[in-house]
Amino acid sequence: MSQSLVDVILHIVFSTKDRQPLIKPDIEENLYQYISGIGRKIGCPIIMINGVEDHVHILLQFDKIMSISKLVSEIKSNSSRWIKTNGNHYKDFSWQGGYGGFAVSRINVEAAKKYLSIQKEHHKTITFKEEFLKLLKHANIPYNDKFLWD
């Protein structure tokens, strides 16, 4: 075969540093559009993005030549730099060091989109920590509590 064909969809989750509620309504939509632009630029188009004040969920089509860590680094560094240009109250903005990355099969994309679409309602009853632990357990991803929330 002379070409590489890949269909990998990822659900990526990461929070603001120390889970500070810094993603305010005045910046949220523009932030999501900016992140979508980053995705397009690096060949990983965003299918859907949503979140709440302290974290974001990104569903995207993953590019076959990029590593997940490089993808997340590009999104976080560029969006953090952009947020800081949006007023003095965002000057100290930063994302947490880590992230969660979860594979989504093509057949489950609609369910993932539905899950992302209800984030604000969902987080009226569940914290980011509770949600993230559920995602890790559902995906059978081993983790060390000692390092999970740094």
C-alpha positions in Angstrom: 0.0 0.0 0.0 1.5 3.4 -1.0 -0.5 5.5 1.4 -1.2 5.7 5.1 -4.9 5.9 5.9 -6.0 6.7 9.5 -9.2 7.5 11.2 -8.5 8.5 14.8 -10.9 10.7 16.7 -9.8 12.0 20.1 -11.6 13.5 23.1 -9.1 15.7 24.9 -9.7 17.2 28.3 -7.6 19.7 30.3 -8.1 22.3 32.9 -6.9 25.7 33.8 -4.0 25.8 36.2 -5.2 24.8 39.7 -8.7 24.5 38.1 -9.2 28.3 38.5 -12.6 29.4 37.1 -11.0 31.6 34.4 -12.9 30.8 31.3 -15.5 33.5 31.6 -18.5 33.9 29.3 -16.9 37.0 27.8 -14.1 35.0 26.3 -15.4 31.5 26.0 -16.8 31.5 22.5 -13.8 33.4 21.1 -11.5 30.9 22.9 -13.2 28.0 21.3 -13.0 29.6 17.9 -9.3 30.3 18.4 -8.7 26.7 19.5 -10.6 25.5 16.4 -8.3 27.7 14.2 -5.3 26.1 15.9 -6.7 22.6 15.1 -7.2 23.5 11.4 -3.7 25.0 11.1 -2.1 21.8 12.5 -4.2 19.4 10.5 -6.4 18.3 13.4 -9.9 19.8 12.7 -12.1 20.3 15.7 -15.3 18.4 15.6 -16.7 20.0 18.7 -15.4 22.0 21.7 -17.1 22.9 24.9 -16.4 23.2 28.6 -17.0 25.3 31.7 -15.0 27.9 33.7 -12.2 25.6 34.7 -11.7 23.1 31.8 -12.4 22.3 28.2 -13.3 19.2 26.2 -12.2 19.0 22.6 -13.4 16.4 20.1 -11.1 16.3 17.1 -9.9 14.4 14.1 -6.4 13.4 14.8 -3.6 13.8 12.2 -1.6 10.7 11.4 1.8 12.4 11.6 1.5 14.3 14.9 1.9 13.0 18.5 -0.9 13.6 21.0 1.5 15.5 23.3 2.6 17.8 20.4 -1.1 18.4 19.5 -2.0 19.3 23.1 1.1 21.4 23.5 0.3 23.4 20.4 -3.3 24.0 21.5 -2.4 25.0 25.1 0.6 27.2 24.3 -1.1 29.1 21.5 -4.4 29.5 23.2 -2.8 30.6 26.5 -0.8 33.2 24.7 -3.9 34.5 23.0 -6.0 34.6 26.2 -3.4 36.8 27.9 -4.0 39.4 25.2 -7.7 39.8 26.2 -7.4 42.0 29.2 -5.4 42.5 32.3 -7.5 40.0 34.3 -6.2 37.3 32.0 -2.5 38.2 32.3 -1.7 35.3 34.5 -3.8 32.7 32.7 -2.3 29.2 32.1 -3.4 25.7 31.6 -2.6 22.8 33.8 0.5 20.7 32.9 -1.3 17.5 32.0 -4.3 16.4 30.0 -6.6 13.4 29.3 -6.8 11.9 25.9 -9.5 9.4 25.0 -10.0 7.5 21.7 -13.5 7.7 20.3 -14.7 5.2 17.7 -16.4 6.7 14.7 -19.7 5.0 15.8 -19.5 6.9 19.1 -18.9 10.4 17.7 -22.5 11.5 18.1 -22.6 10.3 21.7 -19.4 12.2 22.4 -20.8 15.3 20.8 -23.9 15.0 23.0 -21.7 14.6 26.1 -19.7 17.7 25.2 -22.9 19.7 24.4 -24.3 19.3 28.0 -21.1 20.3 29.9 -22.7 23.3 31.6 -25.7 21.4 32.8 -23.5 18.3 33.7 -21.2 20.4 35.9 -24.0 21.7 38.0 -23.9 18.3 39.7 -20.4 17.0 39.2 -16.9 18.5 39.7 -14.1 18.4 37.2 -12.2 16.0 39.4 -15.2 13.6 39.6 -15.8 13.8 35.9 -12.1 13.2 35.0 -11.8 10.2 37.3 -14.9 8.7 35.7 -13.4 9.2 32.2 -10.2 7.6 33.3 -12.0 4.7 34.9 -14.3 4.2 31.9 -11.3 4.1 29.6 -9.3 1.8 32.0 -6.4 4.3 32.1 -4.2 3.6 35.1 -3.2 6.7 37.1 -1.4 7.7 40.3 -3.5 9.9 42.6 -0.2 11.5 43.9 0.4 13.1 40.5 -3.1 13.5 39.1 -3.9 16.9 40.4 -0.6 18.7 40.3 
